[in-house]
Amino acid sequence: RGRGSCGKKIQAMRIVEDAFDMIHAQTNENPVQILVRAVENAAPREDVTRLKKGGVAYSQAVDVAPMKRIDESVKNLALAGFYGSFNTNTSAAEALAKELIQAAKDDNNAQSIKRRNEVERVALASR
């Protein structure tokens, strides 16, 4: 999604490589380990599904399957990186690196962590 997603695989790979270089320069840690921690921290544990009984639809909190947790986490990290560079002077690699570092630290300023907290708050309310 976003940033010209028609056959731009090389461009996406360069953005990720540049982001990994920036992460290594800023943290002196393995960027893949930072990515793994960011995915773990940004993964929602609960979500909401809609159930229909007798013509009445209501929301029910459910546990998220492991593969869906990873998918949602990676999606939220990618979207947060894109939104961080949209209409600003920040490059996509800088925004992605910043988002990954913040998410790895479980910082509440990271957009992906905010999204996870929002989904879990809605799920808690619909128990």
N, CA, C and O atoms as a printed pandas DataFrame, in Angstrom:
     atom_number atom_name residue_name chain_id  residue_number  x_coord  y_coord  z_coord
0              1         N          ARG        A               1    0.817   -1.188    0.000
1              2        CA          ARG        A               1    0.000    0.000    0.000
2              3         C          ARG        A               1    0.856    1.245    0.000
3              4         O          ARG        A               1    1.965    1.254    0.534
4              5         N          GLY        A               2    0.338    2.279   -0.595
5              6        CA          GLY        A               2    1.019    3.557   -0.557
6              7         C          GLY        A               2    2.316    3.556   -1.338
7              8         O          GLY        A               2    2.707    2.534   -1.903
8              9         N          ARG        A               3    2.970    4.674   -1.369
9             10        CA          ARG        A               3    4.271    4.907   -1.994
10            11         C          ARG        A               3    4.447    4.144   -3.294
11            12         O          ARG        A               3    5.432    3.420   -3.443
12            13         N          GLY        A               4    3.524    4.281   -4.242
13            14        CA          GLY        A               4    3.653    3.715   -5.580
14            15         C          GLY        A               4    3.876    2.218   -5.557
15            16         O          GLY        A               4    4.970    1.747   -5.869
16            17         N          SER        A               5    2.866    1.477   -5.196
17            18        CA          SER        A               5    3.047    0.043   -4.962
18            19         C          SER        A               5    2.885   -0.790   -6.229
19            20         O          SER        A               5    2.487   -1.952   -6.142
20            21         N          CYS        A               6    3.178   -0.240   -7.387
21            22        CA          CYS        A               6    3.086   -1.000   -8.628
22            23         C          CYS        A               6    4.481   -1.406   -9.082
23            24         O          CYS        A               6    5.173   -0.614   -9.721
24            25         N          GLY        A               7    4.902   -2.617   -8.766
25            26        CA          GLY        A               7    6.171   -3.126   -9.242
26            27         C          GLY        A               7    7.380   -2.383   -8.729
27            28         O          GLY        A               7    8.358   -2.217   -9.459
28            29         N          LYS        A               8    7.337   -1.936   -7.501
29            30        CA          LYS        A               8    8.443   -1.165   -6.922
30            31         C          LYS        A               8    9.198   -1.997   -5.890
31            32         O          LYS        A               8    9.537   -1.497   -4.818
32            33         N          LYS        A               9    9.458   -3.246   -6.203
33            34        CA          LYS        A               9   10.115   -4.133   -5.250
34            35         C          LYS        A               9   11.538   -3.679   -4.944
35            36         O          LYS        A               9   11.951   -3.693   -3.784
36            37         N          ILE        A              10   12.286   -3.281   -5.954
37            38        CA          ILE        A              10   13.666   -2.837   -5.754
38            39         C          ILE        A              10   13.694   -1.594   -4.871
39            40         O          ILE        A              10   14.539   -1.470   -3.984
40            41         N          GLN        A              11   12.766   -0.678   -5.120
41            42        CA          GLN        A              11   12.693    0.538   -4.308
42            43         C          GLN        A              11   12.377    0.178   -2.857
43            44         O          GLN        A              11   12.982    0.739   -1.943
44            45         N          ALA        A              12   11.451   -0.737   -2.628
45            46        CA          ALA        A              12   11.101   -1.157   -1.273
46            47         C          ALA        A              12   12.287   -1.835   -0.601
47            48         O          ALA        A              12   12.533   -1.616    0.586
48            49         N          MET        A              13   13.019   -2.648   -1.335
49            50        CA          MET        A              13   14.192   -3.310   -0.768
50            51         C          MET        A              13   15.258   -2.290   -0.380
51            52         O          MET        A              13   15.900   -2.439    0.660
52            53         N          ARG        A              14   15.456   -1.265   -1.191
53            54        CA          ARG        A              14   16.441   -0.225   -0.865
54            55         C          ARG        A              14   16.030    0.548    0.386
55            56         O          ARG        A              14   16.867    0.886    1.223
56            57         N          ILE        A              15   14.740    0.821    0.501
57            58        CA          ILE        A              15   14.250    1.536    1.690
58            59         C          ILE        A              15   14.543    0.714    2.937
59            60         O          ILE        A              15   15.029    1.251    3.933
60            61         N          VAL        A              16   14.252   -0.583    2.894
61            62        CA          VAL        A              16   14.493   -1.450    4.053
62            63         C          VAL        A              16   15.990   -1.568    4.345
63            64         O          VAL        A              16   16.400   -1.519    5.505
64            65         N          GLU        A              17   16.806   -1.722    3.303
65            66        CA          GLU        A              17   18.254   -1.814    3.512
66            67         C          GLU        A              17   18.807   -0.532    4.134
67            68         O          GLU        A              17   19.620   -0.588    5.057
68            69         N          ASP        A              18   18.368    0.619    3.629
69            70        CA          ASP        A              18   18.822    1.894    4.187
70            71         C          ASP        A              18   18.355    2.052    5.638
71            72         O          ASP        A              18   19.093    2.556    6.484
72            73         N          ALA        A              19   17.124    1.617    5.913
73            74        CA          ALA        A              19   16.610    1.684    7.280
74            75         C          ALA        A              19   17.437    0.797    8.207
75            76         O          ALA        A              19   17.734    1.189    9.335
76            77         N          PHE        A              20   17.814   -0.402    7.738
77            78        CA          PHE        A              20   18.640   -1.290    8.548
78            79         C          PHE        A              20   20.012   -0.669    8.806
79            80         O          PHE        A              20   20.543   -0.787    9.911
80            81         N          ASP        A              21   20.594   -0.008    7.799
81            82        CA          ASP        A              21   21.874    0.672    7.993
82            83         C          ASP        A              21   21.751    1.773    9.046
83            84         O          ASP        A              21   22.631    1.923    9.894
84            85         N          MET        A              22   20.668    2.538    8.994
85            86        CA          MET        A              22   20.449    3.607    9.974
86            87         C          MET        A              22   20.255    3.028   11.370
87            88         O          MET        A              22   20.768    3.577   12.345
88            89         N          ILE        A              23   19.528    1.937   11.474
89            90        CA          ILE        A              23   19.308    1.306   12.778
90            91         C          ILE        A              23   20.639    0.851   13.367
91            92         O          ILE        A              23   20.905    1.060   14.551
92            93         N          HIS        A              24   21.468    0.233   12.540
93            94        CA          HIS        A              24   22.771   -0.237   13.022
94            95         C          HIS        A              24   23.644    0.945   13.460
95            96         O          HIS        A              24   24.350    0.862   14.465
96            97         N          ALA        A              25   23.592    2.039   12.704
97            98        CA          ALA        A              25   24.400    3.207   13.055
98            99         C          ALA        A              25   23.920    3.848   14.361
99           100         O          ALA        A              25   24.736    4.334   15.144
100          101         N          GLN        A              26   22.615    3.853   14.600
101          102        CA          GLN        A              26   22.064    4.516   15.785
102          103         C          GLN        A              26   22.149    3.658   17.041
103          104         O          GLN        A              26   22.378    4.181   18.131
104          105         N          THR        A              27   21.965    2.335   16.901
105          106        CA          THR        A              27   21.861    1.483   18.086
106          107         C          THR        A              27   23.046    0.551   18.281
107          108         O          THR        A              27   23.206   -0.011   19.365
108          109         N          ASN        A              28   23.877    0.370   17.267
109          110        CA          ASN        A              28   24.990   -0.591   17.304
110          111         C          ASN        A              28   24.503   -2.000   17.642
111          112         O          ASN        A              28   25.224   -2.777   18.269
112          113         N          GLU        A              29   23.302   -2.319   17.233
113          114        CA          GLU        A              29   22.739   -3.652   17.414
114          115         C          GLU        A              29   22.415   -4.235   16.048
115          116         O          GLU        A              29   22.401   -3.525   15.042
116          117         N          ASN        A              30   22.157   -5.536   16.026
117          118        CA          ASN        A              30   21.762   -6.210   14.797
118          119         C          ASN        A              30   20.378   -5.702   14.384
119          120         O          ASN        A              30   19.434   -5.831   15.163
120          121         N          PRO        A              31   20.226   -5.131   13.186
121          122        CA          PRO        A              31   18.932   -4.591   12.772
122          123         C          PRO        A              31   17.847   -5.665   12.651
123          124         O          PRO        A              31   16.666   -5.374   12.838
124          125         N          VAL        A              32   18.242   -6.902   12.341
125          126        CA          VAL        A              32   17.236   -7.966   12.246
126          127         C          VAL        A              32   16.664   -8.264   13.627
127          128         O          VAL        A              32   15.474   -8.552   13.756
128          129         N          GLN        A              33   17.509   -8.197   14.667
129          130        CA          GLN        A              33   17.021   -8.403   16.032
130          131         C          GLN        A              33   16.082   -7.276   16.437
131          132         O          GLN        A              33   15.085   -7.517   17.117
132          133         N          ILE        A              34   16.387   -6.057   16.029
133          134        CA          ILE        A              34   15.494   -4.915   16.292
134          135         C          ILE        A              34   14.153   -5.145   15.600
135          136         O          ILE        A              34   13.098   -4.894   16.183
136          137         N          LEU        A              35   14.194   -5.625   14.351
137          138        CA          LEU        A              35   12.961   -5.916   13.617
138          139         C          LEU        A              35   12.140   -6.978   14.328
139          140         O          LEU        A              35   10.922   -6.839   14.445
140          141         N          VAL        A              36   12.782   -8.033   14.803
141          142        CA          VAL        A              36   12.061   -9.110   15.499
142          143         C          VAL        A              36   11.409   -8.585   16.771
143          144         O          VAL        A              36   10.254   -8.903   17.053
144          145         N          ARG        A              37   12.142   -7.782   17.542
145          146        CA          ARG        A              37   11.559   -7.210   18.762
146          147         C          ARG        A              37   10.410   -6.267   18.448
147          148         O          ARG        A              37    9.413   -6.234   19.169
148          149         N          ALA        A              38   10.548   -5.490   17.359
149          150        CA          ALA        A              38    9.482   -4.570   16.965
150          151         C          ALA        A              38    8.225   -5.340   16.568
151          152         O          ALA        A              38    7.115   -4.948   16.928
152          153         N          VAL        A              39    8.399   -6.437   15.824
153          154        CA          VAL        A              39    7.248   -7.255   15.426
154          155         C          VAL        A              39    6.593   -7.868   16.656
155          156         O          VAL        A              39    5.365   -7.906   16.742
156          157         N          GLU        A              40    7.387   -8.348   17.610
157          158        CA          GLU        A              40    6.835   -8.922   18.839
158          159         C          GLU        A              40    6.038   -7.882   19.622
159          160         O          GLU        A              40    4.939   -8.167   20.098
160          161         N          ASN        A              41    6.590   -6.683   19.753
161          162        CA          ASN        A              41    5.939   -5.653   20.565
162          163         C          ASN        A              41    4.709   -5.052   19.894
163          164         O          ASN        A              41    3.780   -4.625   20.580
164          165         N          ALA        A              42    4.690   -5.013   18.567
165          166        CA          ALA        A              42    3.574   -4.376   17.859
166          167         C          ALA        A              42    2.436   -5.351   17.562
167          168         O          ALA        A              42    1.426   -4.957   16.978
168          169         N          ALA        A              43    2.586   -6.612   17.954
169          170        CA          ALA        A              43    1.564   -7.622   17.648
170          171         C          ALA        A              43    0.420   -7.552   18.663
171          172         O          ALA        A              43    0.664   -7.616   19.868
172          173         N          PRO        A              44   -0.821   -7.420   18.192
173          174        CA          PRO        A              44   -1.958   -7.389   19.118
174          175         C          PRO        A              44   -2.264   -8.785   19.659
175          176         O          PRO        A              44   -2.156   -9.778   18.939
176          177         N          ARG        A              45   -2.647   -8.847   20.936
177          178        CA          ARG        A              45   -2.978  -10.133   21.548
178          179         C          ARG        A              45   -4.462  -10.448   21.452
179          180         O          ARG        A              45   -4.857  -11.613   21.411
180          181         N          GLU        A              46   -5.282   -9.405   21.416
181          182        CA          GLU        A              46   -6.734   -9.579   21.315
182          183         C          GLU        A              46   -7.278   -8.706   20.203
183          184         O          GLU        A              46   -6.723   -7.653   19.890
184          185         N          ASP        A              47   -8.373   -9.158   19.611
185          186        CA          ASP        A              47   -9.038   -8.400   18.557
186          187         C          ASP        A              47  -10.541   -8.569   18.748
187          188         O          ASP        A              47  -10.984   -9.286   19.645
188          189         N          VAL        A              48  -11.307   -7.916   17.912
189          190        CA          VAL        A              48  -12.764   -7.957   17.996
190          191         C          VAL        A              48  -13.314   -8.594   16.738
191          192         O          VAL        A              48  -12.852   -8.305   15.634
192          193         N          THR        A              49  -14.300   -9.460   16.902
193          194        CA          THR        A              49  -15.019  -10.018   15.765
194          195         C          THR        A              49  -16.503   -9.762   15.964
195          196         O          THR        A              49  -16.969   -9.579   17.089
196          197         N          ARG        A              50  -17.237   -9.753   14.863
197          198        CA          ARG        A              50  -18.678   -9.491   14.960
198          199         C          ARG        A              50  -19.419  -10.817   14.880
199          200         O          ARG        A              50  -19.202  -11.619   13.972
200          201         N          LEU        A              51  -20.297  -11.026   15.849
201          202        CA          LEU        A              51  -21.136  -12.212   15.877
202          203         C          LEU        A              51  -22.583  -11.807   15.658
203          204         O          LEU        A              51  -22.994  -10.715   16.052
204          205         N          LYS        A              52  -23.362  -12.691   15.024
205          206        CA          LYS        A              52  -24.761  -12.413   14.758
206          207         C          LYS        A              52  -25.593  -13.524   15.390
207          208         O          LYS        A              52  -25.418  -14.699   15.066
208          209         N          LYS        A              53  -26.490  -13.151   16.286
209          210        CA          LYS        A              53  -27.402  -14.112   16.895
210          211         C          LYS        A              53  -28.805  -13.533   16.872
211          212         O          LYS        A              53  -29.060  -12.461   17.421
212          213         N          GLY        A              54  -29.699  -14.251   16.236
213          214        CA          GLY        A              54  -31.094  -13.814   16.206
214          215         C          GLY        A              54  -31.285  -12.469   15.540
215          216         O          GLY        A              54  -32.163  -11.705   15.941
216          217         N          GLY        A              55  -30.491  -12.162   14.540
217          218        CA          GLY        A              55  -30.634  -10.901   13.825
218          219         C          GLY        A              55  -29.947   -9.729   14.503
219          220         O          GLY        A              55  -29.990   -8.608   13.997
220          221         N          VAL        A              56  -29.317   -9.977   15.637
221          222        CA          VAL        A              56  -28.623   -8.914   16.356
222          223         C          VAL        A              56  -27.117   -9.165   16.246
223          224         O          VAL        A              56  -26.631  -10.240   16.595
224          225         N          ALA        A              57  -26.398   -8.176   15.763
225          226        CA          ALA        A              57  -24.947   -8.283   15.624
226          227         C          ALA        A              57  -24.286   -7.578   16.812
227          228         O          ALA        A              57  -24.660   -6.463   17.175
228          229         N          TYR        A              58  -23.303   -8.245   17.405
229          230        CA          TYR        A              58  -22.559   -7.629   18.487
230          231         C          TYR        A              58  -21.094   -8.024   18.389
231          232         O          TYR        A              58  -20.743   -9.002   17.728
232          233         N          SER        A              59  -20.248   -7.255   19.051
233          234        CA          SER        A              59  -18.809   -7.489   18.999
234          235         C          SER        A              59  -18.388   -8.398   20.147
235          236         O          SER        A              59  -18.905   -8.307   21.261
236          237         N          GLN        A              60  -17.439   -9.274   19.845
237          238        CA          GLN        A              60  -16.915  -10.200   20.852
238          239         C          GLN        A              60  -15.391  -10.179   20.790
239          240         O          GLN        A              60  -14.813  -10.252   19.705
240          241         N          ALA        A              61  -14.744  -10.081   21.935
241          242        CA          ALA        A              61  -13.286  -10.108   21.983
242          243         C          ALA        A              61  -12.807  -11.540   21.774
243          244         O          ALA        A              61  -13.356  -12.475   22.356
244          245         N          VAL        A              62  -11.779  -11.709   20.939
245          246        CA          VAL        A              62  -11.207  -13.024   20.665
246          247         C          VAL        A              62   -9.688  -12.919   20.698
247          248         O          VAL        A              62   -9.122  -11.853   20.455
248          249         N          ASP        A              63   -9.031  -14.045   21.002
249          250        CA          ASP        A              63   -7.577  -14.106   20.923
250          251         C          ASP        A              63   -7.165  -14.121   19.456
251          252         O          ASP        A              63   -7.879  -14.652   18.605
252          253         N          VAL        A              64   -6.009  -13.535   19.171
253          254        CA          VAL        A              64   -5.523  -13.464   17.796
254          255         C          VAL        A              64   -4.605  -14.659   17.539
255          256         O          VAL        A              64   -3.751  -14.986   18.363
256          257         N          ALA        A              65   -4.789  -15.303   16.394
257          258        CA          ALA        A              65   -3.944  -16.429   16.005
258          259         C          ALA        A              65   -2.505  -15.951   15.798
259          260         O          ALA        A              65   -2.288  -14.797   15.429
260          261         N          PRO        A              66   -1.525  -16.821   16.030
261          262        CA          PRO        A              66   -0.120  -16.403   15.929
262          263         C          PRO        A              66    0.268  -15.819   14.573
263          264         O          PRO        A              66    0.975  -14.813   14.517
264          265         N          MET        A              67   -0.183  -16.433   13.482
265          266        CA          MET        A              67    0.190  -15.924   12.159
266          267         C          MET        A              67   -0.473  -14.571   11.884
267          268         O          MET        A              67    0.139  -13.696   11.270
268          269         N          LYS        A              68   -1.706  -14.397   12.330
269          270        CA          LYS        A              68   -2.393  -13.117   12.150
270          271         C          LYS        A              68   -1.728  -12.032   12.994
271          272         O          LYS        A              68   -1.689  -10.872   12.583
272          273         N          ARG        A              69   -1.206  -12.391   14.164
273          274        CA          ARG        A              69   -0.486  -11.419   14.990
274          275         C          ARG        A              69    0.712  -10.870   14.229
275          276         O          ARG        A              69    0.943   -9.661   14.211
276          277         N          ILE        A              70    1.472  -11.761   13.602
277          278        CA          ILE        A              70    2.655  -11.333   12.851
278          279         C          ILE        A              70    2.238  -10.492   11.648
279          280         O          ILE        A              70    2.842   -9.456   11.371
280          281         N          ASP        A              71    1.202  -10.942   10.931
281          282        CA          ASP        A              71    0.737  -10.200    9.759
282          283         C          ASP        A              71    0.282   -8.792   10.133
283          284         O          ASP        A              71    0.649   -7.821    9.471
284          285         N          GLU        A              72   -0.512   -8.682   11.185
285          286        CA          GLU        A              72   -0.998   -7.372   11.626
286          287         C          GLU        A              72    0.162   -6.485   12.079
287          288         O          GLU        A              72    0.187   -5.287   11.795
288          289         N          SER        A              73    1.108   -7.077   12.776
289          290        CA          SER        A              73    2.248   -6.327   13.275
290          291         C          SER        A              73    3.091   -5.760   12.130
291          292         O          SER        A              73    3.450   -4.583   12.142
292          293         N          VAL        A              74    3.402   -6.600   11.146
293          294        CA          VAL        A              74    4.208   -6.147   10.009
294          295         C          VAL        A              74    3.448   -5.091    9.212
295          296         O          VAL        A              74    4.036   -4.111    8.755
296          297         N          LYS        A              75    2.138   -5.291    9.046
297          298        CA          LYS        A              75    1.322   -4.304    8.328
298          299         C          LYS        A              75    1.350   -2.960    9.052
299          300         O          LYS        A              75    1.536   -1.918    8.424
300          301         N          ASN        A              76    1.165   -2.982   10.373
301          302        CA          ASN        A              76    1.153   -1.736   11.137
302          303         C          ASN        A              76    2.517   -1.047   11.125
303          304         O          ASN        A              76    2.588    0.180   11.066
304          305         N          LEU        A              77    3.596   -1.823   11.181
305          306        CA          LEU        A              77    4.932   -1.228   11.108
306          307         C          LEU        A              77    5.173   -0.579    9.747
307          308         O          LEU        A              77    5.721    0.520    9.668
308          309         N          ALA        A              78    4.761   -1.261    8.678
309          310        CA          ALA        A              78    4.963   -0.710    7.336
310          311         C          ALA        A              78    4.127    0.547    7.128
311          312         O          ALA        A              78    4.619    1.534    6.580
312          313         N          LEU        A              79    2.874    0.520    7.559
313          314        CA          LEU        A              79    2.017    1.703    7.403
314          315         C          LEU        A              79    2.530    2.867    8.244
315          316         O          LEU        A              79    2.478    4.019    7.813
316          317         N          ALA        A              80    3.024    2.567    9.445
317          318        CA          ALA        A              80    3.554    3.629   10.295
318          319         C          ALA        A              80    4.793    4.258    9.657
319          320         O          ALA        A              80    4.980    5.473    9.722
320          321         N          GLY        A              81    5.632    3.433    9.043
321          322        CA          GLY        A              81    6.796    3.971    8.340
322          323         C          GLY        A              81    6.393    4.836    7.165
323          324         O          GLY        A              81    7.006    5.873    6.913
324          325         N          PHE        A              82    5.362    4.415    6.442
325          326        CA          PHE        A              82    4.879    5.200    5.310
326          327         C          PHE        A              82    4.283    6.525    5.778
327          328         O          PHE        A              82    4.576    7.577    5.211
328          329         N          TYR        A              83    3.440    6.469    6.820
329          330        CA          TYR        A              83    2.828    7.706    7.311
330          331         C          TYR        A              83    3.869    8.651    7.896
331          332         O          TYR        A              83    3.690    9.869    7.855
332          333         N          GLY        A              84    4.957    8.105    8.442
333          334        CA          GLY        A              84    6.002    8.957    9.001
334          335         C          GLY        A              84    6.738    9.769    7.959
335          336         O          GLY        A              84    7.322   10.805    8.277
336          337         N          SER        A              85    6.719    9.307    6.700
337          338        CA          SER        A              85    7.439   10.036    5.655
338          339         C          SER        A              85    6.499   10.762    4.693
339          340         O          SER        A              85    6.961   11.420    3.762
340          341         N          PHE        A              86    5.205   10.651    4.904
341          342        CA          PHE        A              86    4.232   11.244    3.991
342          343         C          PHE        A              86    4.145   12.745    4.226
343          344         O          PHE        A              86    3.942   13.190    5.355
344          345         N          ASN        A              87    4.302   13.536    3.143
345          346        CA          ASN        A              87    4.212   15.003    3.185
346          347         C          ASN        A              87    5.192   15.634    4.170
347          348         O          ASN        A              87    4.892   16.671    4.761
348          349         N          THR        A              88    6.364   15.017    4.352
349          350        CA          THR        A              88    7.402   15.597    5.201
350          351         C          THR        A              88    8.725   15.498    4.460
351          352         O          THR        A              88    8.813   14.880    3.399
352          353         N          ASN        A              89    9.742   16.109    5.025
353          354        CA          ASN        A              89   11.079   16.022    4.444
354          355         C          ASN        A              89   11.802   14.752    4.875
355          356         O          ASN        A              89   12.919   14.496    4.428
356          357         N          THR        A              90   11.184   13.965    5.729
357          358        CA          THR        A              90   11.785   12.720    6.209
358          359         C          THR        A              90   11.727   11.676    5.102
359          360         O          THR        A              90   10.687   11.494    4.469
360          361         N          SER        A              91   12.837   10.996    4.869
361          362        CA          SER        A              91   12.829    9.940    3.862
362          363         C          SER        A              91   12.104    8.720    4.418
363          364         O          SER        A              91   11.924    8.594    5.629
364          365         N          ALA        A              92   11.694    7.831    3.536
365          366        CA          ALA        A              92   10.974    6.630    3.950
366          367         C          ALA        A              92   11.868    5.746    4.814
367          368         O          ALA        A              92   11.394    5.143    5.777
368          369         N          ALA        A              93   13.154    5.664    4.483
369          370        CA          ALA        A              93   14.079    4.840    5.265
370          371         C          ALA        A              93   14.247    5.396    6.674
371          372         O          ALA        A              93   14.283    4.633    7.639
372          373         N          GLU        A              94   14.350    6.722    6.803
373          374        CA          GLU        A              94   14.476    7.335    8.122
374          375         C          GLU        A              94   13.238    7.080    8.963
375          376         O          GLU        A              94   13.339    6.743   10.142
376          377         N          ALA        A              95   12.064    7.241    8.352
377          378        CA          ALA        A              95   10.812    7.041    9.081
378          379         C          ALA        A              95   10.653    5.581    9.503
379          380         O          ALA        A              95   10.209    5.302   10.617
380          381         N          LEU        A              96   11.013    4.653    8.620
381          382        CA          LEU        A              96   10.922    3.235    8.961
382          383         C          LEU        A              96   11.909    2.880   10.075
383          384         O          LEU        A              96   11.561    2.140   10.994
384          385         N          ALA        A              97   13.120    3.395   10.000
385          386        CA          ALA        A              97   14.116    3.126   11.038
386          387         C          ALA        A              97   13.646    3.664   12.381
387          388         O          ALA        A              97   13.767    2.983   13.399
388          389         N          LYS        A              98   13.114    4.876   12.393
389          390        CA          LYS        A              98   12.621    5.477   13.636
390          391         C          LYS        A              98   11.485    4.649   14.217
391          392         O          LYS        A              98   11.444    4.405   15.423
392          393         N          GLU        A              99   10.570    4.218   13.368
393          394        CA          GLU        A              99    9.420    3.425   13.823
394          395         C          GLU        A              99    9.878    2.079   14.393
395          396         O          GLU        A              99    9.388    1.650   15.438
396          397         N          LEU        A             100   10.811    1.414   13.712
397          398        CA          LEU        A             100   11.289    0.118   14.182
398          399         C          LEU        A             100   12.008    0.249   15.527
399          400         O          LEU        A             100   11.821   -0.586   16.413
400          401         N          ILE        A             101   12.824    1.285   15.682
401          402        CA          ILE        A             101   13.543    1.479   16.941
402          403         C          ILE        A             101   12.561    1.754   18.077
403          404         O          ILE        A             101   12.696    1.197   19.167
404          405         N          GLN        A             102   11.579    2.610   17.824
405          406        CA          GLN        A             102   10.594    2.926   18.858
406          407         C          GLN        A             102    9.747    1.707   19.214
407          408         O          GLN        A             102    9.466    1.464   20.387
408          409         N          ALA        A             103    9.344    0.948   18.208
409          410        CA          ALA        A             103    8.533   -0.239   18.471
410          411         C          ALA        A             103    9.341   -1.306   19.204
411          412         O          ALA        A             103    8.794   -2.025   20.040
412          413         N          ALA        A             104   10.623   -1.417   18.906
413          414        CA          ALA        A             104   11.467   -2.390   19.596
414          415         C          ALA        A             104   11.613   -2.035   21.072
415          416         O          ALA        A             104   11.744   -2.919   21.919
416          417         N          LYS        A             105   11.589   -0.729   21.379
417          418        CA          LYS        A             105   11.668   -0.283   22.770
418          419         C          LYS        A             105   10.303   -0.275   23.443
419          420         O          LYS        A             105   10.204    0.048   24.627
420          421         N          ASP        A             106    9.248   -0.625   22.712
421          422        CA          ASP        A             106    7.858   -0.607   23.200
422          423         C          ASP        A             106    7.466    0.794   23.653
423          424         O          ASP        A             106    6.802    0.973   24.673
424          425         N          ASP        A             107    7.893    1.781   22.873
425          426        CA          ASP        A             107    7.628    3.186   23.147
426          427         C          ASP        A             107    6.208    3.533   22.709
427          428         O          ASP        A             107    5.791    3.176   21.607
428          429         N          ASN        A             108    5.471    4.224   23.564
429          430        CA          ASN        A             108    4.088    4.565   23.233
430          431         C          ASN        A             108    3.975    5.636   22.161
431          432         O          ASN        A             108    2.870    5.903   21.689
432          433         N          ASN        A             109    5.081    6.260   21.758
433          434        CA          ASN        A             109    5.045    7.249   20.683
434          435         C          ASN        A             109    5.059    6.595   19.308
435          436         O          ASN        A             109    4.787    7.266   18.312
436          437         N          ALA        A             110    5.367    5.312   19.225
437          438        CA          ALA        A             110    5.384    4.606   17.943
438          439         C          ALA        A             110    3.951    4.391   17.462
439          440         O          ALA        A             110    3.086    3.973   18.231
440          441         N          GLN        A             111    3.710    4.680   16.179
441          442        CA          GLN        A             111    2.361    4.545   15.625
442          443         C          GLN        A             111    1.869    3.100   15.683
443          444         O          GLN        A             111    0.687    2.866   15.936
444          445         N          SER        A             112    2.744    2.137   15.457
445          446        CA          SER        A             112    2.328    0.731   15.480
446          447         C          SER        A             112    1.933    0.302   16.892
447          448         O          SER        A             112    1.011   -0.496   17.056
448          449         N          ILE        A             113    2.611    0.817   17.903
449          450        CA          ILE        A             113    2.262    0.497   19.290
450          451         C          ILE        A             113    0.942    1.170   19.658
451          452         O          ILE        A             113    0.121    0.584   20.363
452          453         N          LYS        A             114    0.735    2.396   19.184
453          454        CA          LYS        A             114   -0.543    3.079   19.419
454          455         C          LYS        A             114   -1.698    2.285   18.815
455          456         O          LYS        A             114   -2.754    2.138   19.430
456          457         N          ARG        A             115   -1.483    1.772   17.597
457          458        CA          ARG        A             115   -2.513    0.984   16.915
458          459         C          ARG        A             115   -2.810   -0.302   17.692
459          460         O          ARG        A             115   -3.971   -0.673   17.865
460          461         N          ARG        A             116   -1.754   -0.979   18.159
461          462        CA          ARG        A             116   -1.944   -2.200   18.954
462          463         C          ARG        A             116   -2.746   -1.902   20.225
463          464         O          ARG        A             116   -3.674   -2.637   20.564
464          465         N          ASN        A             117   -2.384   -0.819   20.925
465          466        CA          ASN        A             117   -3.095   -0.454   22.153
466          467         C          ASN        A             117   -4.551   -0.122   21.881
467          468         O          ASN        A             117   -5.431   -0.456   22.675
468          469         N          GLU        A             118   -4.804    0.540   20.750
469          470        CA          GLU        A             118   -6.185    0.881   20.395
470          471         C          GLU        A             118   -7.022   -0.368   20.138
471          472         O          GLU        A             118   -8.154   -0.467   20.611
472          473         N          VAL        A             119   -6.468   -1.322   19.390
473          474        CA          VAL        A             119   -7.190   -2.567   19.095
474          475         C          VAL        A             119   -7.457   -3.349   20.377
475          476         O          VAL        A             119   -8.549   -3.888   20.558
476          477         N          GLU        A             120   -6.463   -3.415   21.270
477          478        CA          GLU        A             120   -6.637   -4.149   22.514
478          479         C          GLU        A             120   -7.615   -3.438   23.454
479          480         O          GLU        A             120   -8.341   -4.091   24.204
480          481         N          ARG        A             121   -7.636   -2.098   23.416
481          482        CA          ARG        A             121   -8.593   -1.359   24.249
482          483         C          ARG        A             121  -10.025   -1.614   23.794
483          484         O          ARG        A             121  -10.922   -1.776   24.622
484          485         N          VAL        A             122  -10.246   -1.652   22.469
485          486        CA          VAL        A             122  -11.581   -1.951   21.929
486          487         C          VAL        A             122  -11.985   -3.372   22.311
487          488         O          VAL        A             122  -13.136   -3.616   22.675
488          489         N          ALA        A             123  -11.038   -4.313   22.228
489          490        CA          ALA        A             123  -11.333   -5.701   22.590
490          491         C          ALA        A             123  -11.674   -5.828   24.076
491          492         O          ALA        A             123  -12.569   -6.586   24.450
492          493         N          LEU        A             124  -10.959   -5.086   24.914
493          494        CA          LEU        A             124  -11.241   -5.113   26.349
494          495         C          LEU        A             124  -12.631   -4.580   26.649
495          496         O          LEU        A             124  -13.330   -5.093   27.524
496          497         N          ALA        A             125  -13.029   -3.540   25.914
497          498        CA          ALA        A             125  -14.351   -2.942   26.127
498          499         C          ALA        A             125  -15.484   -3.860   25.667
499          500         O          ALA        A             125  -16.608   -3.736   26.154
500          501         N          SER        A             126  -15.210   -4.771   24.745
501          502        CA          SER        A             126  -16.291   -5.614   24.217
502          503         C          SER        A             126  -16.254   -7.027   24.780
503          504         O          SER        A             126  -16.792   -7.946   24.163
504          505         N          ARG        A             127  -15.642   -7.216   25.913
505          506        CA          ARG        A             127  -15.651   -8.533   26.556
506          507         C          ARG        A             127  -16.994   -8.854   27.113
507          508         O          ARG        A             127  -17.183   -9.924   27.691
